[in-house]
Amino acid sequence: VSNVDSAQAGHPTPQPPSLVAVPFPSQITVTWGAPTVPPAAYLDHYELSYSSVSSAGPYTFIQNFNNTEFTYVHSSLEPETTYYYRILTVDTEGTSSSYAQSSAETSDFQAPSAVSDLLAVPGGSSGEILLTWTFPGDNNGTKALSSGEYLIQHTDDLGTVVWSTANAQVSVSTGSVGQSAAQGTVITGLSEQTYYFSLWTRDNAGNVSPVSNQATGEARQTSPAMVFASPQVNAYGTPLNPALTFNFSKPMQMATMVSSFQLRRVRDNAGNVVNENVTGSFVANGAGDVFTFTPSTALRGNSLYELTVTDSVTDLQGNSLADGLQTQFLTLMDRTEQNLVSGLSGNVQVSLQANALSEDGYVISQVAADGQYVSATQKLMSNTGDPHRSPLNQAVVDVNIFNALGLNQSGNFNAPVSISFPYTDADNDGVVDSALSPVRAKMLKIYWLDETHNLWVGLKSTVDTTTKRVTAEVPHFTVFALFAQSDYDLGNAHAFPVPFNPTQGQSAITFTGLSQVAKIEIYTVSGELIKELNTSDGSGQLSWDVKNKDGEPVATGVYVYTISNAQETKTGKIIVIR
């Protein structure tokens, strides 16, 4: 009913209720008061919606409330997020008021994630231990730390220690720390013996992380150690004009650093194996414990580089480095070139045509968490009726593109982009090796995950039986999977030998060209079922000993067979001569 109709009926246009949003750590209480118009007798309900984007929306409908309800508790909210609410009044004739709006911001109630790689190594001087670790992120590992402190507890007696932040002997304040940032501090004043360390992170809201892993270290220096290197081990998105930095626990000899260092380009932007040595120059800081290598020319985009520092580097007393370094890193890709991204392992590959991206960046593909796709897979099996429609050997990857600043990029591409999955078929029999159930290579298909609707969406896929790879063009980056699926094709299915004559040494009739799952029924010409056979091994063949369901040899005559699966049926005849 329109506002005009309502006015003609004697009821003025409804007014919106008053609206107030009050924040709590992980929830917001929304309250409203009844408007003066319409009177309670003509007020039907209130409609409440929210947005976590902006006051302009988009808004998500929460629910309708009757004319005696004035409170809603919005729970399980994200920390440090502003939520916008709007409410309107609907009278008994269906006429709506304008919106009343309010907003509130949740506080920081999530603690940082626990450090999992705390490492203790001898310091540069007597009585020192150097602690290093990677900060996993604040708010359960989802964001950077704006400020806070690290609480460190150490002991030389595991038998009596009580690990607790109240017993921490060392507090290290910190400013802004990004996710996966390398951290470190030196613990001094220790005796030359073994110590055990644990660490907690406290953010600026007072939330304390779970305790870290336990690290063990000796407070004595027998050999110098490399305590930090940049780029870090297996780094992605290294700039093309980097300064490679190596921090040691004590001053080192420049000549040994130069002779122990090697940087090689081992894979180019097209995925080809190369072997190109990179030249450059070293400089050391005043203390002689930090060395920086600058390449003579810029590194190449989207290339895999191998970095080696042997343990032949020595300190000023001639002591060799405790452990050398051998690692790889990938550089930023040049978007103006065609690029094949193979990651560090080279298994799943992403091919990007020139200028497919709007800015230079790097692609990371990693194994997707089960929670991202398991229910979608179950839904796909149910919708297709195919019990084999599932990711091949859990080949599910989450692919993301980051710009030079490490910010995740989204959206469609400016030019074609494809993804390629490998599969194994060592004996070239057309059946995938080591699959959980028999899978024909020709039936492999790549899907992408519509995370909004929790649905797998199939992509037009090409199976290359020579390279053993499946490729598909993709609309954008998300979660991808290589799916196995049943083969229902019975076009080449038939029986042989026909006629069957055991006097010629024949002992069985073979049904070949079968689908992955098939049922074979054999009838007399009068329609009596004499034998039923089933196969699901994916081999494409099944032998029948030419005996009926009672185990007796069938008599001379003509028989009719049907081969069927969930989608197709094929009929044929066989002749038995005895």
N, C-alpha and C positions, 0 to 999 in steps of 0.2 A: 504494500500500500504506500503511495507516495505521501510526501509531507503535505501536499495540497489536499489530498483526499482526507488525510487525518484531520486537518484543520476544519474541513467541511463537516466532518463527523463530530466536531466539538472538542477535539483533543489537540492541543498545541504541539508543535514539533518538540520531540524530547531534547533535553539538555544532557551533556556528558556528565558523568560523575566526577568528583574530585579524585585525584590519583597521587599516591605517595609510594616511592620505592626506597626501602631501607636495607643497606647491605650488611651482611655478616660474612665470616671467612669464606664459606663455600656455598652460600645461598643468599637469596634476596627475598625479603618479605614485601609483597605488594598489597597495599590496602587502598580502599576507595570508599567514598561516602555517597549515599543516595542523592540524586539530584532533586531539586524541587519540582521539576517538570520532567516526566509526567508524575501525577500522584502515584503512590505505591500500588493502588488498585489497578492502574493501567500500565505498570512497568512489568515487562515480561522477563527480560534477562540482560546480562552484561556479556560482551564479547572481549576477551583479553588476548593480546598478541605480544610477541617480543621480537627484538632484533639484537644481534651481537655485532652488527656492522656499523650502523649509524642510525640517527633519528629518522632518516629518510627511508630506512629499510635496506634490504627486503625484510618483511616481518613474517614470523611463523605463528600460526594460530595456536593458542594454548588450550582454551576450552571456553564453553559458555557457563555462566554462573547465574543461579536464580536470583530473584529480587531480595532474598534474605542473606545472601553470601557476600561478604565484603573483604575477604582475605585470601591470598594465595601465596604459598611458599615455593619459590623456584629454587630447586636444589641441584646438586651435582654439577656445579658451574665451574668454569675455568678460572684460574687465579688471575688477578690483575687485568680484568676484562670489564669494560663498560657494557651494561645491558640496558637496552631501551625498551620501554613498555608503552603501549597505548590501549585505551579501553573506550568503548562506546556503549550507549544505552539503546536498547530495542524495546519499543512499547508493544502492547498486546495486539496492535494492528500491523506489526512488522516494520514500523518506521524507525529508522536509525538516527541517532544523534551524530554530531561531529565527534572527533576523537579528543580525549584528554591524554596527555603524555607525561611521562616521568622517566628518570634514569637513575642508575646507581652503579658503582664500580666495586667489584670484589677485591679483597685484599690478597696479599701474597701469603698463601697458607701452605704451599708445597715446598718441601725441603729439597736441597740439591741431591743429585744422585751420589752414591758411594763411589769413591775412588777405587779402581780395581787393579791398577798397575803400579802401586807404590813400590819404589825401588830404593834400596840403601846401598851405597858404595863408599869405599874409603875416601875421605876428604883429602885436600891438598896438603894439610899440615897434621901434625900429631894431635890426637884427641878430637879429630873432626870426622863426621860422617855426612856425606852429601845425600839428601833425599830428593828424588825426582818423581813426578807423577803427571798424569794427564787429567785435567779438570773435565769431567764428563758433561757438566751442564747443570744449571739451576732448574728448579721446578720439575723434578723428576727427569732431568736430562733434556729439557725441551728448549732452553734459552741460555743466554749468557748471564754471568753473574755481574751485577752492577757494582757491588762492593760487598765486603764481608771479611771473614778471617778463616784461617786454617788452625785447628787445634791438634797438637801433636803430643802423643804420649810415648815414652820409651822406657824400657826396663832391661835389666840384665838377668832377671830371674822370672822365667815363665811359670814357675811353680807357685808363686805368691801374688802375681800381678792381678789387679782388677781393672779391666779396660773400661774407662769411663771418661767422659769429657771433663768431669770434675777433677780427674787426676792428671790431666794434660799438663806437661811442664812447659810447653812452648806454644805461643800464639803468634801467628804470622798474619798481619793485616794485609789486605789486598784491595786494589781498585777494581776496575772493570776487567773481567776475564771471559774470553770467548769460549764457546764449546770446543772441546778437544784441544784446548791450549796447553802447551807444555809448561809445567810449574816446577819449582825447586827451591830448596833452602838448605843451608849448612847448619848442622847441629854441632855446637862446640863444647869444650870442657869435658869431654868424655875420656874414660880410661881406655887403654889399648886392650879391648876385649870385645866380645860379641854382644850386640844390642839388638833388641826387637822393637819395632815401631808400628804404631797404628795412627790413623789420621781421620779427622772429621772436618767437614766444611760447614760453616755457619754463614747464612746469607744475611743481608742487611735488615731483614724482617725478624731475625732470631731463629729461623728454622734451621735445624741441625740435620745433616745427612746421616745415614747409617755409617757404621764404622768401615774403614777401608780394609783391604787385604793386609795381612801382616808381612812386613818386610824385615829382613835380617841383614845386618851389616857389621863389618869389622872396623873399629876405630883405629886403623893403622893403614899406612900406604905402602904397599909392596911394589905396585906398578902404577904408572899413570893411567887414567881412564878417560875415555871420551864421554863426557856427561851430557852433551847435547849436539845435535846436528840438524841443519836446515838446508834443504827440505827434509822433513821428517820421513821416516821409513814408509815406503809405499805411498807417497803423497800423490794427490791428484791436483791438476790445475796450477802447476808450477809456472811462474812467469817466464817469458822468453828471454828476459834480461835479468837473470837472478844473481844474487850474491850468495854463494854457497858458504855457509858458516859452520865452523867446527869448534866447539868449546871443550877444553881439556881440564882435568883436575889440577894441573900444575903446568908451569912453562915447558914448552917443547922446542926442539931444534927445527928451525925452518927447513934446512936442507933435507932432513929425513921426511918431513911432511911432503915436500915436493916430490921426492922419489917414490913415496908410498902411495901416491894419489893417482887415480885414473877415472876419467869420465868418458863414457862411450854412448853413442846413439845406437840402439840395437833394433829398433822398429820404427818405420816411418809412418807418415799420416795415412798411407794407403794400406797399412798392415803388412808391408813387406819387411822381411828380416834384412837388416843392414849391420855394418860394423864400421862406425865412423868415430874416430878419436876426437875429443874436444880439447883444444888447447886454451891456455889462459895464464893468469898470473895470481900469485898469492901475496897477501899482506897480513901482518900480525899486529895485534894490539900492543900497547906499551908493556903489559905484563908478560906477553909471550904465550898466553894460554888460550887465545882465541885467534883462529886463522880464517881468512875469508878468501875464497877463490872466485875470480871474475872471468868468465869466458871471453876469449878474444872477439868472437862474433856472437850475435844473438842465437839462441837455441831455436830449433825448428818446431813449428806448431804440431800439436797432437802426436807427439813422438814419445817413445819409451826410451828412457836413458838409464844406464846402469852405472852406479857410483861405487867405487871401491877405495877404501883406505886400509892398507894392510897393517899388521901389528908391528911393522918395522919402524914406525914413528917412535922416536925416543925423547925422553926428557933431558934436561941439561946435565944430569948425572949419567946418562947413557942407558937408563932403564927403558925397556921396550913397552909399548902400549899393551895393556892387559888383553884387550880384544879389538880386532879390527872391525871395520864396517863394510858391509856389502848390501846394497839396497837398490831399489829401482824407483823411479818417479815418472809421472806423465805430465807433459806440458799442456798449457792452454792450446786449444785448437784455433787455427786461423779460419774464421767463418767464410772467407772468400775462396777457400780451396775445398775440393771434395775430400771428405774425411771418412775413414773407417775406424771406429772406436772399438778397441778390443779389451779395454780395461787392462789390468795387470796380468790376468790369467789368460786372456785371449780366447775364452770359450764363447760366451754370448757376444755377438758383434752388432754394432749399430752403424749403419751407413748413412751419411748425410751429404746430400748434394751441395754444391757451392751456394752460399748465401741462404741456406735453409734456416739459419738462425739470424736474429736481429743484432746480436753482439757476440764477441768472442766468449768462449766458455769451455766447460769440460763436462763430460757425461760420466756419471757413476751408476753402475748396475750392481745390485747386491741381492742376495737371497731374500725374498719377501717373507715377512712373518706369517705364520699359519693363520693368525686371526684375520689377516687381510683377505683371505680367499677361500677358506675351507667351506663356509656356509654357502658361498656362491657356487662352488663346485657341486655340492650336494643338490642345490637347486637346479643346476644344469643337467645333472644325471636324471633328476625327477622329471624335468620338462621334456627331455629328449627320449626318455625310456631306455637310455643306453648306459648299462652299468660300467662300461669301460671308458666312458667320457670323463677323463680326469687328467691332470698334469702328468706328463711322462717323467717317471722317477723324480717327482717333486721339482721339475725344472720350472721354477717360478721366480722371476726376478722383478725387483722394483727399480725402474730406470728413472733417473732425474738428471736435469741439466742445470748447471750453476754458472753464473757469470764470473768475471775475474775477481769480484769482491766476495765470492762464495755464497751469493744469494740465489736461492732456488728460483728458477724461471719456469713459467707455464705458458700455455697457449699453443695454437697451431703453428705449423711451419710455413716458411715462405717458398720452400722447394721440397721435393720428395725426400722422405726419411724412411728407412727400413730397418727391421731388426732380424737377426739370424740366429737360430739355435742349432747346435750340433746334435747328432744322434749317432749311435754305433750300430753297425751291421758288418762285422768283420768277415763273415762268410758270404756276404752278398746274396743272401737268400730272400731278401725283401722283408724279413722279419727283424724288428729291432732287438738288439742284444740286451740282456739283463733287464728287460721290462718286467714290471710286477705281474703282468699277464701278457700273452702273445699279442703283439701289435704289429700290423703291417705298415711299413714305412710310408707307403703311398697315402695312408689315411692320416698322417700327422698334420696338425693344423695349429696355427698360432692364434691365441685369443688375447684380448686386452680386458682389464677389469674396470667396469663402470662402478666406481666406488660409491657414487651417489645412490645408485639403485641396487648395489651389491649383486651385479650381474656380470657374467662373462660374455663378451661379445666376440664372435668369430671374425677373423680377417682372411681375405683371399690369400692363400699361402701356396708357395711353390716348393716342392720337394726335389732336391738335386741328389740323385742316387750316386753320383760320382764323388761329389765333395762331402756327402752325408750331412747336408745342412738343409734346414727349412727356413724360408725367408718370406717376410710379408711387409708391405708398406704400412706405416702406422700414422694415425692422425695426430697424435701428441704423445708425450711421455707419461707413463703410468706404470701399473703392474702388468707384466706380460707372462704368458705361460705357453709352453709347447704341450699341446694336448694329444693324448691318444684317443682314438674313437673306433668303434666297431666298423668293420667292412661288411656291407650287406649285399655286395654285388654277386649275383648268381649267373651272370651272362655266359660264363665259360664252364659252368658246372655240367658234368656228364658222368656216365658210368662206363667202365670197361673191365674186362673184355665182354663184348656183346657180339655173338652169343657166348654164353659161358658153357664150357665143355670140359669136365674134369678128366675125361679120357685123354685129353691133350696136355695133361700136366697142370691144368689151371686149378688153383685151390681157393681163390677168393675173387669177388667182384670189388673193384675199387671205385669209389666216388671221388672225383677230383674237381678242382676249381671251386671248392666250397668257400662260403663266407667264414668269417672268424668264428661265429656261433651259428650252427645249423642243425636242423632236425630232418632226418630222412625217414620216410614211411614207405613201406613196400606192401602192395596190395595184389591180390589175385584180380583177374579181369572181371570177376563178379563183385569186387569191392570189399573182399575180406582182408583185414589187416593181418599180415603174417609176421611183420618185423618192424620195430622202430629203433632207429639208431640216432645218437646225439654226439655232437663234437663241439668243443670250445677251446681247443688247444691252439687254434690259429694256423695249423699246418697246411690247411687247404685240402687235405685228403683224409679219407676214412675207408677202411677195408671191411667188407662183410663176408663172413664165411659161408654164405649161401645156405644158412640154416634158419628155420622159423623160430618163433618166440619160445617154442618148447624144446629147442635144441636139435630138431630133426632136420635132415637135409630136405630142401624143398624139391618138389617133383618137377619133371620136365614140363615146360609150358612157357607162356608169355605172362609177364608180370609188369605192373605199373608202379613207378616210384614218384614220390613228390619230395622235393628238397625245399625247405622253407626256413625263414628267419623272421625277425620282427617287421621287415619291410617288403621282402620279395618271396615269390614262390615259383619253382620251376618243376615241370612234369616231364617224365620220359618213360621209355619201355626197356625192359631187359628180357632176354630169352635164355632159358636154362635147358640144356640138352644133356640127358644122362643115359 
